[in-house]
Amino acid sequence: MGMNTKELNELLRIKMKMRFKQNTFIVKPIRISYEEKYQFLHVMGDFLIPAEKKEEKLPVIVCVPDREMNGFEAKKLAGKLLAKKGYRVFCYNYGENQRITEEPTNEERVKCIVEVVKRVKKSKYTKKLFLLGIGRGADDVENALGILSNDVDGLIFYYPEIESSVFNSDFIEMCYQEDKKVDRKNYCSKFRGPVLMVHGERDEKVSVKNVRNLLDFYENATLNIISREAHGFSVLGRKNAADLCENFIEKIVS
């Protein structure tokens, strides 16, 4: 026996309510244009905004993607999970549609980050600002800190790949060999705030040892190793990483 109109309307209402509940954040497309080397370049991305807190002042996380990673992948890896936790998250396409024949240079990637941070800092809804560098995006974040070190409240790195050229690696290696303390003032990151590094125990692309060595480059860094996780993180690994980010951020904003 079929349902009557009243029953159908009630079922539709329940389905719509469940659907709305699942959509815990809204997506706001953002385009940031700036001029570099006599041409206009663009940062294209999405702001993920908690639906129930869209008018509140919230911590903002800018996801700086790995090279060759697009905004959709960054949202899948970190953006959606962090937005559901109540943070504003900006995920963008790194260098996509910038040019036809060549990739953006290191300087242009830094400029992208600077322009995004500048835009976010102007917003009345920004409470604290965090940069999340993914893979080689961590290297881009570190390169940008020469300009942005005073504008950022915390750094988060997912399986960071930071080029040795960022720091004086020969000096650092000598310190390890001779058991000397690293001179942070002259040879380490310009960033003095808190840093969270999240890495997979079974990462074959970036060794745990290399990431542990990065701890010496920062004054206030913590490394969390996720057991049985490889490079890129599984679905469960992404959830664990988001939980670690939440704990890290809440200690800073509280």
KERO-258547 format. One record per residue: x, y, z of N, C-alpha, C in turn. Coordinates in steps of 0.2 Angstrom, whole numbers, padded with zeros to 4 digits, always signed. Each point is the difference from the previous one (the first is absolute). Layout:
// KERO-258547
XYZXYZXYZ
...
END
This chain:
// KERO-258547
+0004-0006+0000-0004+0006+0000+0004+0006+0000
-0001+0005-0004+0004+0006-0001-0001+0005+0006
+0004+0005+0000+0000+0005+0005-0005+0005-0002
-0003+0004+0004-0004+0005-0002+0004+0007+0000
-0003+0005-0002+0004+0006-0001+0003+0003+0006
-0004-0001+0006+0003+0002+0006+0006-0003+0002
+0000-0007-0001+0006-0004+0002+0006+0001-0005
-0002+0001-0006+0006+0002-0005+0003+0007+0002
-0004+0005+0002+0003+0006+0002+0004-0001+0006
-0002-0004+0005+0004-0001+0006+0007-0003-0002
-0001-0005-0004+0007-0004-0002+0004+0005-0004
-0002+0004-0004+0004+0005-0004+0003+0005+0005
-0004+0002+0005+0003+0005+0005+0005-0003+0004
+0000-0007+0002+0005-0003+0004+0006-0001-0004
-0001-0001-0007+0006-0001-0004+0004+0007-0001
-0004+0005-0001+0003+0007-0001+0004+0002+0007
-0003-0002+0005+0003+0001+0007+0007-0003+0000
+0000-0007-0001+0006-0004+0000+0005+0003-0005
-0002+0002-0006+0004+0003-0005+0004+0006+0003
-0004+0005+0003+0002+0006+0002+0005-0001+0006
-0001-0005+0004+0004-0002+0006+0007-0002-0003
+0000-0004-0006+0006-0002-0002+0004+0006-0003
-0003+0005-0003+0004+0005-0003+0002+0005+0006
+0005-0002+0004+0002+0004+0006+0004+0006-0002
+0002+0001-0007+0003+0006-0002-0002+0002-0006
+0001+0007-0002-0002+0002-0006+0006+0002-0004
+0000+0000-0007+0006+0001-0004-0001+0007-0003
+0005+0004+0001+0000+0007-0004+0006+0000-0004
-0001+0000-0007+0006+0001-0005+0003+0007+0001
+0007-0001+0000+0004+0006+0001+0005+0001-0006
+0001+0006-0003+0005+0001-0005+0004+0006+0002
+0006-0001+0001+0005+0006+0002+0005+0001-0006
-0001+0006-0002+0005+0002-0006+0005+0005+0002
+0006-0001-0003+0006+0004+0002+0004+0001-0006
+0004+0005+0000+0005+0001-0006+0007-0002+0002
+0003-0004-0004+0007-0003+0001+0003+0000-0007
+0006+0003+0000+0004+0000-0007-0004+0002-0006
-0003+0006+0001-0004+0003-0005-0006-0004-0003
-0002-0005+0004-0006-0003-0002-0005-0002+0006
-0006-0001-0001-0005-0001+0006+0000-0007+0001
+0001-0003+0006-0001-0007+0002-0006+0000+0005
-0002-0006+0001-0006-0001+0003+0000-0006+0005
-0002+0001+0006-0001-0006+0005-0008-0002+0000
-0001-0006-0002-0007-0002-0001-0001-0005+0006
-0005+0001+0004-0001-0005+0005-0007+0000+0003
-0001-0003+0005-0007+0000+0004+0002+0001+0008
-0005+0004+0002+0000+0001+0008-0005-0005+0002
+0002-0004+0005-0005-0005+0003-0002+0003+0007
-0006+0002+0001-0002+0004+0005-0006-0004+0004
+0001-0001+0007-0005-0004+0004-0006+0004-0001
-0005-0004-0002-0007+0003-0001-0003+0003+0006
+0001-0003+0006-0003+0003+0006+0004+0005+0003
+0006+0002-0003+0004+0005+0003+0002+0005-0005
-0004+0000-0005+0003+0004-0006+0000+0008+0002
-0003+0002+0005+0001+0007+0002+0004+0001+0006
+0004-0005+0002+0004+0000+0006+0007+0001-0002
+0004+0003+0004+0007+0001-0001+0004-0007+0002
+0003-0003-0004+0003-0007+0001+0007+0000-0003
+0004-0005+0003+0006-0002-0002+0000-0001-0008
+0005+0002-0004+0000-0001-0007+0006-0005-0002
-0001-0005-0004+0006-0004-0002+0000+0001-0007
+0006+0002-0003+0002+0000-0007+0004-0006-0002
-0003-0004-0004+0003-0007-0002+0004+0002-0006
+0007-0001+0001+0005+0001-0005+0001-0006-0003
-0002-0002-0006+0000-0007-0003+0007-0002-0002
+0000-0007+0000+0006-0003-0003+0001+0002-0008
+0006+0001-0003+0000+0001-0007-0004-0005-0004
-0003+0002-0005-0004-0005-0004-0007-0002+0004
-0001+0003+0006-0006-0002+0003-0005+0006-0001
-0006-0002-0002-0005+0006-0001-0005+0001+0006
-0004+0005+0000-0004+0002+0005-0005-0006+0003
-0002-0004-0005-0005-0005+0001+0004-0005+0005
+0006-0002-0002+0004-0005+0004+0001+0003+0007
+0002+0006+0000+0001+0003+0007-0006+0000+0004
-0006+0001-0003-0006+0000+0004-0001-0007+0003
+0001-0005-0004-0001-0007+0001+0005-0002+0006
+0006+0002-0001+0005-0002+0005-0001+0004+0007
-0001+0006+0000-0001+0004+0006-0005+0005+0001
-0002+0003-0005-0005+0006+0000-0006-0002+0003
-0004-0005-0003-0007-0001+0002+0000-0003+0008
+0005-0004+0002+0000-0002+0006+0001+0006+0005
+0005+0004-0001+0001+0006+0004-0006+0005+0000
-0003+0001-0005-0006+0004+0000-0006-0003+0004
+0000-0006+0000-0005-0004+0004+0001+0001+0007
+0006+0002+0002+0002+0001+0007-0001+0007+0002
-0002+0004-0004-0002+0007+0002+0005+0005-0002
+0005-0001-0005+0005+0005-0003-0002+0002-0007
+0002+0006-0001+0000+0002-0007+0006-0002-0004
-0001-0003-0005+0006-0004-0004+0000+0003-0007
+0006+0002-0002+0000+0002-0007+0005-0005-0004
-0003-0003-0005+0004-0005-0004+0000+0003-0007
+0006+0000-0003+0000+0003-0007+0004-0004-0005
+0000+0001-0006+0004-0003-0005+0006+0003-0001
+0005-0004+0001+0007+0003+0000+0003+0001-0007
+0000+0006-0003+0003+0001-0007-0005-0002-0005
-0005-0003+0001-0005-0003-0005-0003+0006-0004
+0000+0000-0007-0002+0005-0004+0004+0006+0000
+0006+0000+0003+0004+0006+0001+0003+0001-0007
+0003-0005-0003+0003+0001-0007-0002-0006-0004
+0002+0000-0006-0002-0005-0005+0006-0005+0000
+0006+0002+0000+0006-0004-0001+0005-0001+0005
-0001+0004+0006+0005-0001+0005-0003+0000+0007
+0003-0003+0005-0002+0000+0007+0002+0006+0003
-0003+0002+0005+0002+0006+0004+0007-0001+0003
+0003+0006+0001+0007-0001+0003-0001+0000+0008
+0006-0001+0003-0001+0000+0008-0002+0007+0002
+0003+0005-0003-0002+0007+0002-0008+0001-0001
-0002-0003-0006-0008+0001-0001-0004-0004+0005
+0002-0005+0002-0003-0004+0005+0000+0003+0006
+0005+0003+0002+0001+0004+0006-0005+0006+0000
+0000+0003-0006-0005+0006-0001-0007-0002+0001
-0002-0006-0003-0007-0002+0001-0001-0001+0008
+0004-0003+0004-0001+0000+0007-0001+0006+0003
+0004+0005-0002+0000+0007+0003-0006+0003-0001
-0002+0000-0007-0007+0003-0002-0006-0003+0004
+0000-0007+0001-0005-0003+0003+0000+0002+0007
+0005+0000+0004+0001+0002+0007-0003+0007+0000
+0002+0005-0004-0002+0007+0000-0007+0000+0000
-0003-0004-0005-0008+0000-0001-0003-0002+0007
+0003-0006+0003-0004-0003+0005+0001+0005+0007
+0006+0003+0000+0001+0005+0006-0005+0006+0000
-0002+0002-0006-0005+0005+0000-0007-0001+0002
-0001-0007+0000-0007-0002+0002-0002+0001+0007
-0006+0003+0001-0002+0001+0007-0001-0007+0004
-0001-0005-0004-0001-0007+0003+0006-0004+0002
+0006+0003-0001+0006-0004+0001+0002+0001+0008
+0000-0005+0003+0002+0000+0007+0008-0001+0001
+0002-0006-0002+0007-0001-0001+0002-0003-0006
+0006+0000-0003+0001-0002-0006+0006-0006+0000
-0002-0005-0003+0005-0006-0001+0001-0002-0007
+0006-0002-0001+0002-0002-0007+0001-0008+0001
-0003-0003-0005+0001-0008+0000+0003-0001-0006
+0007-0002+0000+0004-0002-0006+0000-0008-0001
-0002-0002-0006-0001-0007-0001+0006-0002-0005
+0004-0005+0002+0005-0002-0004+0005+0005-0001
+0001+0001-0007+0005+0006-0002-0003+0007+0001
-0007+0000+0002-0003+0006+0002+0003+0003+0006
+0003-0005+0004+0003+0002+0007+0007+0005-0002
+0003-0002-0006+0006+0004-0002-0002+0006-0002
-0006+0001-0004-0003+0006-0002-0002+0005+0006
-0003-0003+0005-0001+0003+0006+0006+0003+0003
+0005-0004+0001+0006+0002+0003+0004+0006-0004
-0001-0001-0006+0003+0006-0004-0004+0006+0001
-0006+0000+0001-0004+0006+0001+0000+0003+0007
+0003-0004+0004+0001+0003+0007+0004+0006+0001
+0005+0001-0005+0004+0006+0001-0004+0006-0001
-0006+0000-0003-0005+0005-0001-0005+0000+0005
-0002-0006+0002-0007-0001+0004+0001-0002+0007
+0006-0001+0003+0001-0003+0006-0004+0004+0006
-0001+0006-0001-0004+0004+0005-0007+0000-0001
-0002-0003-0006-0007+0000-0001-0004-0007+0001
+0004-0005+0002-0002-0007+0001+0000-0002+0007
-0005-0003+0003+0000-0002+0007+0002-0007+0001
+0000-0004-0005+0002-0007+0000+0001-0003-0006
+0005-0005-0001+0001-0004-0006-0002-0007+0002
-0003-0003-0006-0001-0007+0000+0003-0003-0006
+0003-0006+0001+0003-0003-0006-0002-0007+0000
-0003-0002-0006-0001-0007-0002+0005-0003-0004
+0003-0006+0003+0006-0003-0003+0005+0005-0004
+0003+0005+0004+0003+0005-0004+0006-0002-0004
+0001+0003-0005+0006+0000-0005+0003+0007+0000
+0005+0001+0004+0003+0007+0000+0007-0001-0003
+0001+0004-0005+0007-0001-0003+0005+0002+0005
+0006-0003-0001+0006+0001+0004+0002+0007-0001
-0001+0003-0006+0003+0007-0001-0004+0005+0004
-0006-0001+0003-0003+0005+0004+0004+0001+0006
+0004-0005+0003+0004+0001+0006+0007-0002-0002
+0005+0002+0004+0007-0001-0001+0001-0008+0001
-0001-0004-0004+0000-0007+0001+0007-0003+0002
+0005+0003-0003+0007-0002+0001+0002+0001+0007
-0002+0006+0003+0001+0002+0007-0004-0005+0004
-0006-0001-0001-0004-0004+0004+0003-0007+0000
+0002-0003-0005+0003-0007-0001+0006+0000+0005
+0004+0005-0001+0006+0000+0004-0001+0000+0008
-0006+0004+0002-0002+0000+0007-0002-0007+0002
-0003-0004-0004-0002-0006+0002+0006-0005+0000
+0004+0001-0004+0006-0005+0000+0005+0002+0006
+0000+0006+0002+0005+0002+0005-0004+0001+0007
-0007-0002+0000-0004+0001+0006+0000+0007+0002
-0001+0005-0004+0000+0007+0002-0007+0002+0000
-0002+0005+0004-0007+0003+0000+0000+0005-0006
-0006-0001-0004-0001+0004-0006-0001+0008+0002
+0003+0004-0003-0001+0007+0001-0007+0003-0003
-0005+0000+0004-0007+0001-0003+0000+0007-0004
+0003+0005+0004+0000+0007-0003+0002+0001-0007
+0005-0004-0002+0003+0002-0006-0001-0006-0005
-0002-0006+0002-0001-0005-0005-0007-0003+0000
-0005+0002+0003-0006-0003+0001-0006+0005-0003
-0006-0003+0000-0006+0004-0002-0001+0006+0003
-0002+0005-0004-0002+0007+0003-0006-0001+0005
-0004-0005-0001-0006+0000+0004+0001-0003+0007
-0002+0004+0005+0001-0001+0007-0006-0003+0003
-0006-0001-0003-0006-0002+0003+0000-0008+0000
-0006-0003+0002-0001-0007+0000-0001-0003-0006
+0003-0006-0001+0000-0004-0006-0002-0007+0001
-0005-0003-0004-0002-0007+0001+0002-0003-0006
+0004-0006+0000+0001-0004-0006-0003-0007+0001
-0004-0002-0005-0004-0006+0000+0003-0005-0005
+0002-0006+0002+0004-0004-0005-0002-0007+0001
+0000-0004-0006-0002-0007+0000+0006-0004+0002
-0001-0005+0004+0005-0005+0003+0003-0004-0006
-0004-0001-0005+0003-0004-0006+0001+0004-0006
+0001+0006+0000+0001+0005-0005+0007-0002-0004
-0001-0003-0006+0006-0002-0004+0003+0006-0004
-0003+0005-0001+0002+0006-0004+0004+0005+0005
-0002+0001+0006+0004+0004+0004+0001-0003+0007
+0006-0002+0002+0001-0004+0005-0002+0004+0007
-0002-0004+0005-0001+0002+0007+0006+0004+0002
+0006-0003-0001+0006+0003+0002+0001+0007-0002
-0001+0001-0007+0001+0007-0003-0005+0005+0004
-0006-0002+0001-0005+0004+0003+0002+0002+0007
+0003-0005+0004+0002+0001+0007+0005+0005+0000
+0005+0000-0005+0005+0005-0001-0003+0007-0001
-0006+0001-0003-0003+0006-0001-0001+0003+0007
-0001-0004+0005-0002+0003+0007+0005+0005+0002
+0006-0001-0002+0006+0004+0003+0000+0007-0004
-0004+0001-0005+0000+0006-0004-0005+0005+0003
-0004-0002+0005-0005+0004+0003+0000+0000+0007
-0002+0006+0003+0001+0001+0007-0006-0004+0004
-0005-0001-0003-0006-0003+0004-0004-0004-0005
+0003-0006-0001-0003-0005-0005-0001-0006+0003
-0006-0004-0002-0002-0006+0002-0001-0005-0006
+0002-0006+0001-0001-0005-0005-0004-0005+0002
-0006-0002-0004-0004-0005+0002+0000-0005-0006
+0002-0006+0002+0001-0006-0005-0007-0004+0001
-0003-0001-0006-0006-0004+0000+0002-0007-0002
-0002-0005+0004+0002-0006-0001-0003-0003-0006
+0004-0005-0004-0003-0003-0006-0002+0004-0006
+0002+0006+0000-0002+0005-0005+0006+0001-0005
-0002+0000-0006+0005+0002-0005+0000+0007-0003
+0003+0002-0005+0000+0006-0003-0007+0002-0003
-0003+0005+0002-0006+0002-0003-0006-0001+0005
+0001-0005+0005-0005-0001+0005-0006-0004-0003
-0003-0005+0003-0006-0004-0001-0006+0005+0002
-0006-0003-0001-0006+0004+0003+0001+0000+0008
+0002-0005+0003+0000+0000+0007+0006+0005+0002
+0006-0001-0004+0005+0005+0002-0001+0007-0001
-0005+0002-0004-0002+0007-0001-0004+0002+0006
-0004-0004+0002-0004+0001+0006+0004+0001+0006
+0005-0004+0001+0005+0000+0006+0004+0007-0001
+0002+0002-0006+0004+0006-0001-0005+0006+0002
-0006+0000-0002-0004+0005+0001-0001+0001+0008
-0001-0006+0003-0001+0001+0008+0007+0003+0003
+0005-0002-0003+0007+0003+0003+0000+0007-0001
-0003+0002-0006+0000+0008-0002-0004+0003+0005
-0006-0003+0001-0005+0003+0005+0003+0001+0007
+0003-0005+0002+0004+0001+0007+0005+0005+0000
+0004+0001-0006+0005+0005+0000-0003+0007+0000
-0005+0001-0005-0003+0006+0000-0004+0003+0006
-0003-0005+0003-0004+0002+0006+0005+0003+0006
+0006-0003+0000+0004+0002+0005+0003+0007-0001
+0000+0002-0006+0002+0007-0002-0005+0005+0001
-0006-0002-0002-0006+0005-0001-0003+0001+0007
+0000-0005+0005-0003+0000+0006+0003+0005+0005
END
